């Protein structure tokens, strides 16, 4: 329930696409991927940094790793 709520809040607040992409069989861990589409990598970085701070401040989840890919 935490994952679903977090995904919905991230989508609504940051206007990003969010999906649970890993650890489906482990109830104490989740992998969530967020995607931002923009022509400005600085804007993408800004949105993703705010998203990370939001998740950390929420208190229900801990970010263990962040990977960013630009295409």
BELSULUR-V402674 format. One record per backbone hydrogen bond with DSSP energy under -0.5 kcal/mol. CO is the residue of the C=O (numbers start at 1). NH is the residue of the N-H. E is the energy in kcal/mol with one decimal. If there is no record, write none. Layout:
# BELSULUR-V402674
{{CO	NH	E} {CO	NH	E}}
This chain:
# BELSULUR-V402674
{{1	5	-2.3} {2	6	-2.6} {3	7	-2.7} {4	8	-2.3} {5	9	-2.3} {6	10	-2.5} {7	11	-2.5} {8	12	-2.2} {9	13	-2.5} {10	14	-2.4} {11	15	-1.2} {17	35	-2.7} {19	21	-0.7} {19	33	-3.0} {22	31	-1.6} {23	26	-1.4} {25	27	-0.5} {26	29	-1.0} {30	32	-0.5} {31	21	-2.4} {31	22	-1.0} {33	19	-2.3} {35	17	-2.1} {36	38	-0.6} {39	41	-0.6} {40	44	-1.9} {41	45	-2.5} {42	46	-2.1} {43	47	-2.5} {44	48	-2.6} {45	49	-2.5} {46	50	-2.1} {47	51	-2.3} {48	52	-2.4} {49	53	-2.2} {50	54	-2.2} {51	55	-2.3} {52	56	-2.5} {53	57	-2.4} {54	58	-1.3} {55	59	-0.8} {55	61	-0.5} {62	64	-0.6}}
